[in-house]
Every structure is written in C-alpha cells, then in structure tokens.
Amino acid sequence: MSMRLSTEVLVIGAGPAGAAAAYWAAKSGRMVVLLEKETMPRDKVCGDALTPKAVGHLNEMQIDVDSTTFHRHHGLRMTADGQSIELRWPTDHDHPSHGLVIRRRYLDEMLVGHAGDAGAQVWTGVEVTEPVIEHGHLRGCHALGSGKGTGPGGEIEVRARFVVIADGPLSPFGRALGTARTRQYAQGVAMRGYFPSSQHNDDIIESVFDLRDSAGQQLPGYGWVFPVGDGTVNTGVGLLSHHHGNDPRSIQELFQEWLTQIPESWEVDIENGEGEPEGGRLPMGASVRPRSGPNWVVVGDAAGSVNPFNGDGIEPALSNGRLAASVIDQAIDSGDGLELRQYEKQLISKYDHYYRLGRLATKALGRPGLMRRFTRLGIQSRVLTELVMRISTNLVNNDAGGTESVYEIGKVVARLIPDRD
Ligand SMILES: Cc1cc2nc3c(=O)[nH]c(=O)nc-3n(C[C@H](O)[C@H](O)[C@H](O)COP(=O)(O)OP(=O)(O)OC[C@H]3O[C@@H](n4cnc5c(N)ncnc54)[C@H](O)[C@@H]3O)c2cc1C
C-alpha cells in the first residue's frame, strides 16, 4: 500500500536549485517536502567552482562558509595563444571578492542539511516516478523510496499546492509537463577528473582557451584547472555541443588530449587520477521553455539556466531556487496562483539581455576561426580580458560604464554574426 502525504510546496531534486528553493520556502514558513533520488552525500559531475556571486548566495542563506575549510580562490588566470593574464575578482560590487572550490558531495550535502534545518522535510533515496495530474492540473507526484536514505521505502504519493521542478539537466518531470529545450541554442558538454597536484592550494583558478582537436583546429570551449585544496585539482574541458554534436566520444577524446596540455605550472600528476573521469550536459542560456505553469516552476539546469558565457550553473541554480520560493510564497499569501507568472517575468527582466548576449557569443564562437580571433585579440588586452571576466561571471556593475561595456561587446558580437537563429 502506498504512503500519502500533502504539503504546500513539493520540491523535486536536491541539487543547488532544489535545496535553495526548499530552504527559502521553509524559511518563509511554508510546509516543504524535498525529494531526492540519491542518498547524501552523493557525487555530482561538476567543476566544483563557485563564483563570487555564488558565494554571495551562500552568505545570504546564512551559510557560514568563512568558518569552513573549503578552498578559496581570489582570481582567475586566463590563458590563450601561449599567453596568460591573471585577474583578481572585482571588489567594487556587492558580492564577496573571493570564490570557492567545493566538491559537490560536500556542497550539496551542506545545502540539503541547511534546507532541513530551516524546516523542510528532506527525503533522500526517494525517486519521483511521475506527476499526478487530475483534470489537467498538476496535483503532486508519485515516488518510490529505496528505504536507504532519509525517506521511507516503497510507493509514495505526495500531493502539493505548488511544485518546484529541480531535477537537473534531463528533467524527466519537467518534460512530462511539456517543457522542452530549444535545440537551436547551444548546449554545453563537459568532462572532469580529479588529479593530485602540488599546486592544489593555489588561490587562483585557471581557464585555458587553447583547446584544439586532433587536427589542431581551435575548439569553442575551454579547459580548466580548479584547485580543490585537498591535494587535488579538478580539471576538465567544456565544449559547445553544436560543434561536436552530442557524441560522448568527442568529449572523452578531447579530455584525454587536454590532460597532455594542462599548463605545467600546476604539476598535475595525470597518471594518478582519482576514479574515472565523468562528463555531463550543461543546458544553457535559458534554453528550456516554459519555465512555469499554473502551479509549478522550473529551476536550475531543468530550466536551462547555465550561464552560456562560462558554464557556471551553480549560481543561476541558487538564484532560480530563491526566486521560485519567493513567488510561491506570494502566491500562497495572496491566494492568487497567477502570482506565479512573476517567475517568468522576473527571470526575463533579470537575465534575458544577458543570456541573449551569451547565446550570440556561443553562436559566434562556434564558427571556425572566430574563437581563435577572439582569444588572440582578448589575451593581448588586460582591459578586454577583465571585461570578459566580469561579463562571463555576471559581475558587471549596473552603472553606466558597466552596462555600456556589455553593449559594446554585444555590438562586436552582433557585427560578427548575422542576427538569425
Ligand atoms: C563537467 C561539468 C562541470 C561543471 N562545472 C561547473 C562549475 O565549475 N561551476 C558551476 O557553477 N557549474 C558547473 N557545472 C554546472 C553545474 O553542475 C549545474 O549547473 C548545477 O549542478 C545545476 O544544479 P541543479 O540543482 O539545477 O541540478 P543538479 O545539480 O543536477 O541536481 C538535480 C538533482 O535532482 C535529482 N533528481 C533527478 N531526477 C530525480 C527524480 N526523478 N527524483 C528525485 N530526484 C531527482 C538528482 O539526483 C540531483 O541531485 C558543471 C557541469 C558539468 C557537467
């Protein structure tokens, strides 16, 4: 016999997006059930780098990262065409001036624990199997508990007034409700591994834009080295999928080539990697629509929220989760489900121009030769590299100068490509 329960807010998936939504909803006094199919701690394929803006979200969630041992970075080294420029994270805005590298098994466990502490009912080891739809209206979900996590075993039915869909890049629950990815937009594919390095404590992260395939052609993507501070670095490659399609062999081959190209200064011991390298998809640039329905919202990777400039998905996930909780709270307060329309509206006003520019950039960089020209030009100018760093991490000031700069870059991108999808 199946177990049944009711809640105000049901959250499906406990990555950063779902955990943030559950935390903020519980914090505002809502009854929340958060379901996660894995048991915690669990690994999630990721570069593990949090931008200063993402650290700002953790601070706002009152997670005291300063008292933790998580590894801090204070800047970014960008390498291209045999040259490097090191930049410190900007200090002239509201966010912290440092980022973090945190293995996802620790970050996600911490976030989920935090949501639980705020009052959310967290059930791990419970896989959502299908939506419960009655008279065309979403009423909740059916799920199956393994009995291995914090949730019960067996069949479960959760009925809810509002549902937050945070089930990651493939988002089976979202797809069952009719969400779809716009295929003309680029998607990222990436692969990472952990390797010992004497420089694991460096306070800088590095992105290398000299990615080449076996024929020596420069590729639209980058290699990274992110020091974890625990004896290892997280290193990997990310590529725009319109270049190599979705062929998983391509990214594996590229990863193997990348291992031989990692800058020597990191002293990475590529022979002694930890476990098997793993890869995944990055749905980016607000590529999934719709992102809300009458009583549901979609957040994080499930909504295609990865930043198209740099593959950063944790910060948008935390941000989406908070926004989702806030509109649901208002909808419950006012008794007006139409409040949920604010979710889409606010996402559009907050991110649309930025993501549109990002999509244009990814489109331009997917063209043979353009990536090479961009990186050659960029790496020769500290001012331009700093601007790229600010834009790609969404740390542009909202003053006239910052906004103007974005549009200057936008105009260059727009000039280089015809404006049609
Ligand atoms: C190789 C690689 C490197 C990356 N590097 C970075 C980086 O350095 N920095 C960065 O900011 N971003 C990075 N990203 C992107 C980042 O990992 C994602 O954007 C981020 O994890 C999105 O969070 P999320 O909560 O939306 O989804 P996820 O983190 O994918 O969480 C979704 C959760 O839903 C659960 N779930 C799924 N289906 C069900 C179900 N049916 N029932 C119950 N639970 C379910 C999953 O188990 C999972 O825990 C990288 C991605 C890849 C692939």
The ligand as a Tripos MOL2 file, in Angstrom:
@<TRIPOS>MOLECULE
LIG
   53    58     1     0     0
SMALL
NO_CHARGES

@<TRIPOS>ATOM
      1 C1         31.5310   18.5340  -16.1520 C.3       1 LIG1
      2 C2         30.7500   19.6830  -15.5700 C.ar      1 LIG1
      3 C3         31.4230   20.7060  -14.9330 C.ar      1 LIG1
      4 C4         30.7080   21.7720  -14.3690 C.ar      1 LIG1
      5 N1         31.4140   22.7340  -13.6880 N.ar      1 LIG1
      6 C5         30.7480   23.7250  -13.0600 C.ar      1 LIG1
      7 C6         31.4580   24.6530  -12.2430 C.ar      1 LIG1
      8 O1         32.6850   24.5600  -12.0340 O.2       1 LIG1
      9 N2         30.7540   25.6430  -11.6520 N.ar      1 LIG1
     10 C7         29.3950   25.7690  -11.8150 C.ar      1 LIG1
     11 O2         28.8060   26.7230  -11.2670 O.2       1 LIG1
     12 N3         28.6960   24.8800  -12.5610 N.ar      1 LIG1
     13 C8         29.3300   23.8470  -13.1730 C.ar      1 LIG1
     14 N4         28.6310   22.9130  -13.8770 N.ar      1 LIG1
     15 C9         27.1590   23.0360  -13.9400 C.3       1 LIG1
     16 C10        26.5060   22.6110  -12.6260 C.3       1 LIG1
     17 O3         26.9720   21.3260  -12.2540 O.3       1 LIG1
     18 C11        24.9810   22.5720  -12.7640 C.3       1 LIG1
     19 O4         24.5530   23.7140  -13.4530 O.3       1 LIG1
     20 C12        24.2990   22.5250  -11.3950 C.3       1 LIG1
     21 O5         24.5540   21.2970  -10.7640 O.3       1 LIG1
     22 C13        22.7860   22.7060  -11.5510 C.3       1 LIG1
     23 O6         22.1330   22.4580  -10.3320 O.3       1 LIG1
     24 P1         20.6500   21.8640  -10.3040 P.3       1 LIG1
     25 O7         20.2490   21.8460   -8.8750 O.co2     1 LIG1
     26 O8         19.7890   22.5700  -11.2780 O.co2     1 LIG1
     27 O9         20.7700   20.3810  -10.8840 O.3       1 LIG1
     28 P2         21.6020   19.1370  -10.3190 P.3       1 LIG1
     29 O10        22.7800   19.5900   -9.5680 O.co2     1 LIG1
     30 O11        21.7910   18.2340  -11.4900 O.co2     1 LIG1
     31 O12        20.6080   18.4640   -9.2800 O.3       1 LIG1
     32 C14        19.4590   17.7830   -9.7220 C.3       1 LIG1
     33 C15        19.0900   16.7860   -8.6200 C.3       1 LIG1
     34 O13        17.8310   16.1930   -8.9590 O.3       1 LIG1
     35 C16        17.8950   14.8170   -8.6110 C.3       1 LIG1
     36 N5         16.8880   14.0930   -9.3830 N.ar      1 LIG1
     37 C17        16.8390   13.9340  -10.7360 C.ar      1 LIG1
     38 N6         15.7710   13.2080  -11.0790 N.ar      1 LIG1
     39 C18        15.1000   12.9310   -9.9280 C.ar      1 LIG1
     40 C19        13.9180   12.2100   -9.6340 C.ar      1 LIG1
     41 N7         13.1900   11.6200  -10.6010 N.pl3     1 LIG1
     42 N8         13.5340   12.0950   -8.3450 N.ar      1 LIG1
     43 C20        14.2420   12.6770   -7.3520 C.ar      1 LIG1
     44 N9         15.3920   13.3590   -7.5660 N.ar      1 LIG1
     45 C21        15.8170   13.5020   -8.8450 C.ar      1 LIG1
     46 C22        19.3220   14.4250   -8.9640 C.3       1 LIG1
     47 O14        19.7310   13.2420   -8.3170 O.3       1 LIG1
     48 C23        20.0980   15.6570   -8.4930 C.3       1 LIG1
     49 O15        20.5190   15.5570   -7.1580 O.3       1 LIG1
     50 C24        29.3050   21.8370  -14.4640 C.ar      1 LIG1
     51 C25        28.6140   20.7890  -15.0990 C.ar      1 LIG1
     52 C26        29.3210   19.7370  -15.6550 C.ar      1 LIG1
     53 C27        28.5600   18.6170  -16.3300 C.3       1 LIG1
@<TRIPOS>BOND
     1     1     2 1
     2     2     3 ar
     3     2    52 ar
     4     3     4 ar
     5     4     5 ar
     6     4    50 ar
     7     5     6 ar
     8     6     7 ar
     9     6    13 1
    10     7     8 2
    11     7     9 ar
    12     9    10 ar
    13    10    11 2
    14    10    12 ar
    15    12    13 ar
    16    13    14 ar
    17    14    15 1
    18    14    50 ar
    19    15    16 1
    20    16    17 1
    21    16    18 1
    22    18    19 1
    23    18    20 1
    24    20    21 1
    25    20    22 1
    26    22    23 1
    27    23    24 1
    28    24    25 2
    29    24    26 1
    30    24    27 1
    31    27    28 1
    32    28    29 2
    33    28    30 1
    34    28    31 1
    35    31    32 1
    36    32    33 1
    37    33    34 1
    38    33    48 1
    39    34    35 1
    40    35    36 1
    41    35    46 1
    42    36    37 ar
    43    36    45 ar
    44    37    38 ar
    45    38    39 ar
    46    39    40 ar
    47    39    45 ar
    48    40    41 1
    49    40    42 ar
    50    42    43 ar
    51    43    44 ar
    52    44    45 ar
    53    46    47 1
    54    46    48 1
    55    48    49 1
    56    50    51 ar
    57    51    52 ar
    58    52    53 1
@<TRIPOS>SUBSTRUCTURE
     1 LIG1         1 GROUP 0 **** ****
